[in-house]
Amino acid sequence: MTRFLKARKFVLDKTIQMWEDMLNWRKECRVDTIIQDFVYDEYEEVQHCYPHGYHGVDKQGHPVYIERIGKIDPAKLMKVTTVERFLKYHVQGFEKAFMEKFPASSIAAKRHIDCTTTILDVQGLNWMSFGKVAHDLVMRMQKIDGDNYPETLHQMYIVNAGSGFKLLWNTAKGFLDPRTTAKIHVLGNKFHNKLLEIIDPSQLPEFLGGTCSCPNDGGCLRSDKGPWNTPEMMKLMHSGDALYLRKTESSSENDNLEVKIFSTKGWMSGHNSMHGIIEPENSARIEEASSTNDVTRDITPRNPGKKFVQHVISFVVHFVLKLLACIYFLVPGLGRFLEAQDSKKQTENQSNCQMAGSGSLENGTLTDAEEVSLHPCWQRLQHLENLVTELYNKPTKIPPEKEDMLLESLNRIKSIEQDLQRTKKALLATASKQVELAESLEHLKESNLAGTYSCWRRNYKPLNPGR
C-alpha cells in the first residue's frame, strides 16, 4: 500500500482508485495463479534475441536486473513469441520477484527490500530497427508496471549511451516526473567506476566491468544468481515462511532475541489484501526454520512458555498493524467525528443533568474526565487538518497582481533598452561627425600650407636678372 500511496503522492482518493483498478486487473488476468498456470516454453529462444535477467544484488541488497537492449532483435522476437505471451511472461517475472527475490534479498540484507537496481546496456542500439509492434509492446509493458507495480525501481543505470541517446534523454526528461528522472542515470562508455561504487565486482558480469563469469550455459544473464537461489533460502521459500532470529545485546545479563518474521504470503499482501503482513508461526515451521543458519537460538515446542509468549506477541503486532492501517485512512475525518461525538455527549449530559439528581453528577464527572483526556487529541488532529487544508488551498500559480508587477517591470526594462539603443546610435553618429570634422580640418591645414608655398615661389625675383 505504501508504494501505491507514493505513486499517487499520498492522495487517498487516487490511491484507493489505483488499488481497486489493480485488484480488478489481477482478477481479470488471473495473476494470482500465473506462476503455477503459465509456462513460457520459448524462454531459451527469447533469450537469444532479447538478453535479460537478474544477476546478484547491489551493496544495499537490492536485486540487480540487467537488459542488453543493444542486442534486441524485435523482428526475431516476434517470430518466436507473441505479444500476449511475452506480457504474461513479464507479469510472471514481477510475481516471482515479489514471491521469491524480494523476501530472500530482505533476509540476506536484514532490511526491507521491495525494489530493484536496473542496468540497461544500449551499446549497438539501432532506433530504426524498432517497429510499431515493438513500440506498442514497450508501451504496454510500461503501463502494466506503472499501474500495478509502482515504486519498484530503486535506481536505473543506462550504460554505453552515445551522444544521440543523451540528447534524446535530455529532451525527454523535461516531460517526466522529477522523482523518476532522479533515479535514472545516463552514462557513456566510462561507466565501470560508477557501477562498482554501488555493486560489488563479484556480483557484476564481466561485460559490465565485474569479475563474475557464470559457468552455466548462457552466461550470467541466464544464471539467475542471487540469494534466492541458495539451498538454504530455497528451503525457506518452499516452506512458505522465512524466519530468522537476530541476537541483540542488552544491558542485562540475559540476552534478548529480536524475532523478525518475513512471510512470503505477506509480500503479496500488496496485491491481495492488507492481511498476512505478519502471521503467527506454528511450532512445526518454527522448528524447521530453526535448523537453518539464520537461527541463533532454538525455539521448540518443548518450552510452552516461550511458545505462548511468541503467539501473544504475533497476535498483538498483527492487531496493532491493522489498527494503524485503519487510523491512517480515517485521519482526515477523525477530528470531525470526535468533535461531533463530543458535542453529542455534552448534549446528553446536559439533558441527564436536568432529569437526574445525584447520579447525574457522577456521570457528568466521568464524562468530564473523558472529555479532558480526548480534547487534546482531537484538537491536535483538527490543527493538522487545518494545516493540510491551508497548504492544499495555496495557489500553485503567481497571483495576478504580482504577475502584473512583473510584466510592468519587464516593459520598463524594454523601454530602457530601446532608449539605450537610440542613445548608442546618437553617440555613433556624433563620433562619425567628429571624425569628419577632424578630417576636414586636416585637409584645410594642408591646403593652406600648400597655397603659401606656391605664392612665395610665384613672387620670387632674382637679384641679378641679367646674369
C-alpha positions as CSV (number, residue, x, y, z in Angstrom):
1,M,0.0,0.0,0.0
2,T,2.9,2.4,0.7
3,R,4.1,2.0,-2.9
4,F,0.7,3.0,-4.2
5,L,0.5,5.9,-1.9
6,K,3.8,7.2,-3.1
7,A,2.8,6.7,-6.7
8,R,-0.3,8.9,-6.1
9,K,1.6,11.4,-3.8
10,F,-0.5,10.3,-0.8
11,V,-3.8,11.5,-2.2
12,L,-6.2,8.9,-0.7
13,D,-8.9,9.1,-3.3
14,K,-6.5,8.5,-6.2
15,T,-4.7,5.8,-4.2
16,I,-7.9,3.9,-3.5
17,Q,-8.9,4.1,-7.1
18,M,-5.5,2.8,-8.3
19,W,-5.7,0.0,-5.7
20,E,-9.2,-1.1,-6.9
21,D,-8.0,-1.0,-10.6
22,M,-5.1,-3.2,-9.7
23,L,-7.3,-5.7,-7.9
24,N,-9.7,-5.8,-10.9
25,W,-6.7,-6.3,-13.3
26,R,-5.3,-9.2,-11.2
27,K,-8.8,-10.8,-11.2
28,E,-9.3,-10.4,-14.9
29,C,-5.8,-11.6,-15.9
30,R,-5.7,-14.3,-13.2
31,V,-2.4,-13.0,-12.0
32,D,-2.7,-14.7,-8.6
33,T,-2.1,-18.1,-10.1
34,I,0.1,-17.1,-13.1
35,I,3.3,-18.6,-11.6
36,Q,1.7,-22.1,-11.5
37,D,-0.5,-21.8,-14.5
38,F,1.7,-20.2,-17.1
39,V,4.7,-22.0,-18.7
40,Y,6.9,-19.9,-21.0
41,D,8.3,-22.6,-23.3
42,E,10.0,-20.2,-25.7
43,Y,12.2,-18.7,-22.9
44,E,15.5,-20.0,-24.4
45,E,14.7,-18.7,-27.8
46,V,13.7,-15.4,-26.4
47,Q,17.0,-15.0,-24.6
48,H,18.9,-15.3,-27.9
49,C,17.2,-12.2,-29.3
50,Y,16.5,-10.4,-26.0
51,P,19.3,-11.0,-23.4
52,H,18.0,-10.1,-20.0
53,G,17.8,-11.4,-16.4
54,Y,18.5,-11.0,-12.7
55,H,22.1,-11.3,-11.6
56,G,23.2,-10.7,-8.0
57,V,22.4,-7.9,-5.6
58,D,23.9,-4.4,-5.1
59,K,25.7,-3.3,-2.0
60,Q,22.4,-2.4,-0.3
61,G,20.9,-5.7,-1.0
62,H,18.6,-4.8,-4.0
63,P,18.3,-7.4,-6.8
64,V,20.2,-6.3,-9.9
65,Y,18.2,-6.6,-13.2
66,I,20.2,-6.4,-16.5
67,E,19.0,-5.9,-20.1
68,R,21.2,-5.7,-23.1
69,I,18.9,-3.6,-25.2
70,G,21.5,-3.1,-27.9
71,K,21.3,-6.8,-28.8
72,I,17.5,-6.9,-29.1
73,D,16.2,-8.2,-32.4
74,P,12.4,-7.2,-32.4
75,A,11.6,-9.0,-35.7
76,K,13.1,-12.2,-34.5
77,L,11.5,-11.8,-31.1
78,M,8.0,-11.6,-32.6
79,K,8.7,-14.8,-34.6
80,V,9.5,-16.9,-31.5
81,T,6.7,-15.5,-29.3
82,T,3.6,-13.3,-29.3
83,V,2.9,-10.0,-27.6
84,E,0.3,-11.5,-25.3
85,R,2.6,-14.4,-24.2
86,F,5.5,-12.0,-23.7
87,L,3.3,-9.8,-21.5
88,K,2.3,-12.8,-19.4
89,Y,6.0,-13.7,-19.0
90,H,6.7,-10.1,-18.0
91,V,4.0,-10.2,-15.3
92,Q,5.1,-13.6,-14.1
93,G,8.6,-12.2,-13.6
94,F,7.2,-9.5,-11.4
95,E,5.2,-12.0,-9.4
96,K,8.3,-14.2,-8.9
97,A,10.2,-11.1,-7.7
98,F,7.6,-10.4,-5.0
99,M,7.2,-14.0,-4.1
100,E,10.9,-15.1,-4.0
101,K,13.5,-12.4,-4.8
102,F,12.4,-9.6,-2.6
103,P,11.8,-11.8,0.5
104,A,15.1,-13.6,0.0
105,S,17.0,-10.4,-0.5
106,S,15.4,-8.9,2.6
107,I,16.5,-11.9,4.7
108,A,20.1,-11.7,3.3
109,A,20.4,-7.9,3.7
110,K,18.5,-7.9,7.1
111,R,16.4,-5.0,5.9
112,H,13.2,-4.5,3.9
113,I,13.8,-4.8,0.1
114,D,11.0,-4.2,-2.4
115,C,12.7,-2.6,-5.4
116,T,15.4,-3.4,-7.9
117,T,18.5,-1.8,-9.3
118,T,18.3,-1.9,-13.2
119,I,21.1,-1.7,-15.7
120,L,20.3,-1.2,-19.4
121,D,23.2,-1.7,-21.8
122,V,22.3,0.3,-25.0
123,Q,25.5,-0.5,-26.9
124,G,24.7,-1.1,-30.6
125,L,21.1,0.1,-30.2
126,N,19.5,0.9,-33.6
127,W,16.4,3.0,-33.3
128,M,15.4,2.4,-36.9
129,S,15.1,-1.4,-36.2
130,F,12.2,-0.8,-33.6
131,G,9.0,-1.1,-35.5
132,K,5.4,-0.4,-34.5
133,V,4.9,-3.8,-32.8
134,A,8.0,-3.3,-30.6
135,H,6.9,0.2,-29.7
136,D,3.4,-1.0,-28.7
137,L,4.9,-3.8,-26.7
138,V,7.1,-1.4,-24.7
139,M,4.2,1.0,-24.1
140,R,2.0,-1.8,-22.8
141,M,4.8,-3.1,-20.5
142,Q,5.3,0.4,-19.1
143,K,1.5,0.7,-18.4
144,I,1.4,-2.6,-16.6
145,D,4.4,-1.7,-14.5
146,G,3.1,1.8,-13.7
147,D,-0.5,0.8,-12.9
148,N,0.1,-2.4,-10.9
149,Y,3.7,-2.5,-9.8
150,P,4.6,1.1,-8.8
151,E,7.7,2.3,-7.0
152,T,9.6,-0.9,-7.6
153,L,12.6,0.9,-9.2
154,H,15.5,1.8,-6.8
155,Q,18.0,3.1,-9.4
156,M,18.5,2.7,-13.1
157,Y,21.8,3.0,-14.9
158,I,21.8,3.3,-18.7
159,V,25.4,2.5,-19.9
160,N,27.2,2.8,-23.2
161,A,24.9,5.7,-24.2
162,G,26.1,7.7,-27.2
163,S,25.7,11.4,-27.8
164,G,22.5,10.8,-29.7
165,F,20.9,8.9,-26.9
166,K,22.0,11.5,-24.3
167,L,20.5,14.3,-26.5
168,L,17.2,12.4,-26.7
169,W,17.2,11.8,-22.9
170,N,17.9,15.4,-22.1
171,T,14.9,16.4,-24.2
172,A,12.6,13.7,-22.8
173,K,13.4,14.1,-19.1
174,G,11.8,17.5,-19.2
175,F,8.4,15.9,-19.6
176,L,8.9,13.3,-16.9
177,D,8.3,13.4,-13.1
178,P,11.4,14.8,-11.4
179,R,11.2,11.9,-8.8
180,T,11.5,9.4,-11.7
181,T,14.3,11.2,-13.5
182,A,16.3,11.4,-10.3
183,K,16.5,7.6,-10.3
184,I,17.8,7.3,-13.9
185,H,21.5,7.9,-14.7
186,V,22.6,8.0,-18.3
187,L,26.3,7.1,-18.6
188,G,28.7,6.8,-21.5
189,N,31.3,4.1,-22.1
190,K,33.2,5.1,-18.9
191,F,30.6,3.7,-16.6
192,H,32.6,1.0,-14.8
193,N,33.7,3.0,-11.8
194,K,30.1,4.2,-11.2
195,L,28.7,0.7,-11.2
196,L,31.5,-0.6,-9.0
197,E,30.5,2.1,-6.4
198,I,27.1,0.5,-5.9
199,I,27.7,-3.1,-6.9
200,D,30.4,-5.5,-5.7
201,P,32.6,-6.8,-8.6
202,S,31.7,-10.4,-7.7
203,Q,28.0,-9.5,-8.3
204,L,28.6,-7.9,-11.7
205,P,29.2,-9.7,-15.1
206,E,32.5,-9.2,-16.9
207,F,30.9,-7.3,-19.8
208,L,29.9,-4.6,-17.3
209,G,33.3,-4.4,-15.6
210,G,32.8,-7.0,-12.9
211,T,34.6,-10.3,-12.2
212,C,31.7,-12.7,-12.4
213,S,31.6,-15.2,-15.3
214,C,28.9,-17.8,-14.6
215,P,29.9,-21.2,-16.0
216,N,26.4,-22.2,-16.9
217,D,25.1,-22.4,-20.4
218,G,24.0,-18.9,-21.5
219,G,26.3,-16.9,-19.1
220,C,25.5,-14.6,-16.3
221,L,22.1,-13.4,-17.6
222,R,20.6,-16.9,-17.5
223,S,22.1,-18.0,-14.2
224,D,19.6,-16.1,-12.0
225,K,22.3,-15.6,-9.5
226,G,21.2,-14.3,-6.1
227,P,20.4,-15.1,-2.5
228,W,17.0,-16.5,-3.7
229,N,18.9,-19.4,-5.4
230,T,20.9,-20.6,-2.4
231,P,19.9,-24.0,-1.0
232,E,19.1,-22.7,2.5
233,M,17.0,-19.9,1.0
234,M,15.2,-22.2,-1.4
235,K,14.2,-24.4,1.6
236,L,12.7,-21.4,3.3
237,M,10.9,-20.3,0.2
238,H,9.4,-23.7,-0.4
239,S,8.3,-24.0,3.2
240,G,6.1,-20.9,2.7
241,D,7.6,-18.8,5.6
242,A,11.0,-17.4,6.2
243,L,12.1,-16.8,9.7
244,Y,15.4,-15.6,11.1
245,L,16.3,-14.6,14.6
246,R,18.9,-12.0,15.3
247,K,20.7,-11.9,18.6
248,T,20.8,-8.4,20.2
249,E,22.8,-7.3,23.1
250,S,21.2,-5.8,26.2
251,S,22.5,-4.2,29.4
252,S,21.1,-7.1,31.5
253,E,22.8,-10.5,31.9
254,N,20.2,-12.3,29.8
255,D,20.4,-11.7,26.1
256,N,17.2,-10.7,24.2
257,L,16.2,-12.2,20.9
258,E,14.7,-10.0,18.2
259,V,12.4,-12.1,16.1
260,K,11.7,-10.9,12.6
261,I,9.3,-12.8,10.5
262,F,9.2,-12.5,6.8
263,S,6.2,-14.2,5.3
264,T,6.1,-14.8,1.5
265,K,2.3,-14.5,1.8
266,G,2.8,-11.1,3.4
267,W,4.9,-9.9,0.5
268,M,1.9,-10.5,-1.8
269,S,-0.4,-8.5,0.6
270,G,0.1,-5.5,-1.7
271,H,-1.8,-7.5,-4.4
272,N,-4.4,-9.4,-2.4
273,S,-5.2,-7.7,0.9
274,M,-3.8,-5.9,3.9
275,H,-3.8,-9.1,5.9
276,G,-0.9,-11.5,6.1
277,I,1.9,-8.9,6.7
278,I,2.9,-10.8,9.8
279,E,1.4,-14.1,10.5
280,P,1.6,-16.3,13.7
281,E,4.0,-19.1,13.1
282,N,3.1,-22.6,14.2
283,S,5.5,-24.8,16.1
284,A,6.4,-27.0,13.2
285,R,7.5,-24.2,10.9
286,I,9.5,-22.6,13.8
287,E,11.3,-25.8,14.4
288,E,12.0,-26.2,10.7
289,A,13.3,-22.7,10.4
290,S,15.5,-23.0,13.5
291,S,17.6,-25.7,11.7
292,T,18.9,-23.2,9.2
293,N,22.0,-20.9,9.6
294,D,19.9,-17.8,10.3
295,V,18.6,-19.1,13.6
296,T,20.7,-18.2,16.6
297,R,18.7,-19.9,19.3
298,D,16.4,-23.0,19.4
299,I,12.7,-22.3,19.8
300,T,10.8,-25.6,20.1
301,P,7.5,-26.8,21.5
302,R,9.4,-28.1,24.5
303,N,9.2,-24.7,26.1
304,P,5.5,-23.9,26.2
305,G,6.1,-20.5,27.9
306,K,8.1,-19.1,25.0
307,K,5.7,-20.6,22.5
308,F,2.8,-18.9,24.2
309,V,4.6,-15.6,24.5
310,Q,5.5,-15.7,20.8
311,H,1.9,-16.3,19.8
312,V,0.8,-13.4,22.0
313,I,3.4,-11.1,20.5
314,S,2.5,-12.1,17.0
315,F,-1.2,-11.5,17.7
316,V,-0.6,-8.1,19.3
317,V,1.6,-6.9,16.4
318,H,-0.9,-8.1,13.9
319,F,-3.7,-6.3,15.7
320,V,-1.6,-3.1,16.1
321,L,-0.8,-3.1,12.3
322,K,-4.5,-3.4,11.4
323,L,-5.4,-0.6,13.9
324,L,-2.7,1.7,12.4
325,A,-3.9,1.0,8.9
326,C,-7.5,1.9,9.9
327,I,-6.4,5.0,11.7
328,Y,-4.3,6.1,8.6
329,F,-7.4,6.0,6.4
330,L,-9.7,7.6,9.0
331,V,-7.4,10.5,10.0
332,P,-8.9,13.1,7.7
333,G,-12.4,12.7,9.2
334,L,-11.4,11.6,12.7
335,G,-11.2,15.2,14.0
336,R,-14.7,16.0,12.8
337,F,-16.0,12.7,14.1
338,L,-14.6,13.2,17.6
339,E,-15.9,16.7,17.7
340,A,-19.4,15.5,16.8
341,Q,-19.2,12.8,19.4
342,D,-18.0,15.3,22.0
343,S,-20.9,17.7,21.3
344,K,-23.3,14.8,21.4
345,K,-22.1,13.7,24.7
346,Q,-22.3,17.2,26.1
347,T,-25.9,17.4,24.9
348,E,-26.8,14.1,26.5
349,N,-25.1,15.1,29.8
350,Q,-27.0,18.3,30.0
351,S,-30.3,16.6,29.5
352,N,-29.3,13.9,32.0
353,C,-28.4,16.7,34.5
354,Q,-31.8,18.2,34.2
355,M,-33.6,14.9,34.7
356,A,-31.5,13.1,37.2
357,G,-30.1,14.1,40.7
358,S,-27.1,12.8,42.4
359,G,-26.5,10.0,39.9
360,S,-26.2,12.6,37.1
361,L,-23.4,14.3,38.9
362,E,-21.3,11.2,38.9
363,N,-22.0,10.6,35.2
364,G,-21.1,14.2,34.5
365,T,-17.8,13.8,36.3
366,L,-16.9,10.7,34.3
367,T,-17.9,12.5,31.1
368,D,-15.7,15.5,32.0
369,A,-12.8,13.2,32.6
370,E,-13.2,11.6,29.2
371,E,-13.6,15.0,27.6
372,V,-10.4,16.2,29.2
373,S,-8.5,13.2,28.0
374,L,-9.8,13.3,24.5
375,H,-9.8,17.1,24.0
376,P,-6.0,17.4,23.3
377,C,-6.1,14.6,20.8
378,W,-8.9,15.8,18.6
379,Q,-7.7,19.4,19.0
380,R,-4.3,18.4,17.6
381,L,-6.0,16.4,14.8
382,Q,-8.1,19.5,13.9
383,H,-4.9,21.6,13.8
384,L,-3.2,19.2,11.5
385,E,-6.2,19.0,9.2
386,N,-6.3,22.8,9.1
387,L,-2.6,22.9,8.1
388,V,-3.1,20.4,5.3
389,T,-6.2,22.3,4.1
390,E,-4.2,25.5,4.1
391,L,-1.3,24.0,2.2
392,Y,-3.7,22.5,-0.3
393,N,-5.5,25.8,-0.9
394,K,-2.4,27.7,-1.5
395,P,-2.2,28.9,-5.2
396,T,0.1,27.0,-7.5
397,K,0.4,30.0,-9.8
398,I,1.7,33.6,-9.4
399,P,-1.1,35.9,-8.1
400,P,-2.4,38.3,-10.8
401,E,-1.2,41.5,-9.1
402,K,2.3,40.1,-8.8
403,E,2.2,39.0,-12.4
404,D,1.1,42.5,-13.4
405,M,4.0,44.0,-11.5
406,L,6.5,41.6,-13.2
407,L,5.0,42.5,-16.6
408,E,5.3,46.2,-15.9
409,S,8.9,45.8,-14.8
410,L,9.6,43.9,-18.0
411,N,8.0,46.7,-20.1
412,R,10.1,49.3,-18.3
413,I,13.3,47.3,-18.9
414,K,12.4,47.0,-22.6
415,S,11.8,50.8,-22.9
416,I,15.1,51.5,-21.2
417,E,16.8,49.1,-23.6
418,Q,15.2,51.0,-26.5
419,D,16.4,54.3,-25.1
420,L,19.9,52.9,-24.7
421,Q,19.8,51.8,-28.3
422,R,18.8,55.2,-29.5
423,T,21.5,56.8,-27.4
424,K,24.0,54.5,-28.8
425,K,23.0,55.4,-32.3
426,A,23.3,59.1,-31.5
427,L,26.7,58.6,-30.0
428,L,27.9,56.7,-33.0
429,A,26.5,59.5,-35.3
430,T,28.3,62.2,-33.2
431,A,31.5,60.2,-33.3
432,S,31.4,59.9,-37.0
433,K,30.7,63.7,-37.3
434,Q,33.7,64.4,-35.2
435,V,35.9,62.2,-37.3
436,E,34.6,64.0,-40.5
437,L,35.3,67.4,-38.9
438,A,38.8,66.4,-37.9
439,E,39.5,65.2,-41.4
440,S,38.2,68.5,-42.8
441,L,40.4,70.5,-40.5
442,E,43.4,68.5,-41.5
443,H,42.6,69.0,-45.2
444,L,42.2,72.7,-44.7
445,K,45.6,73.0,-43.0
446,E,47.3,71.1,-45.7
447,S,45.7,73.2,-48.4
448,N,46.7,76.5,-46.6
449,L,50.3,75.4,-46.3
450,A,50.4,74.4,-50.0
451,G,49.0,77.8,-51.0
452,T,51.5,79.7,-49.0
453,Y,54.4,77.9,-50.6
454,S,53.2,78.3,-54.1
455,C,52.7,82.1,-53.7
456,W,56.2,82.6,-52.4
457,R,57.6,80.9,-55.5
458,R,55.5,83.0,-57.8
459,N,56.6,86.4,-56.3
460,Y,60.2,85.5,-56.2
461,K,62.5,87.7,-58.3
462,P,66.2,87.1,-58.8
463,L,68.7,89.7,-57.6
464,N,70.6,89.8,-60.9
465,P,68.2,89.3,-63.7
466,G,70.9,90.0,-66.4
467,R,73.0,87.1,-65.4
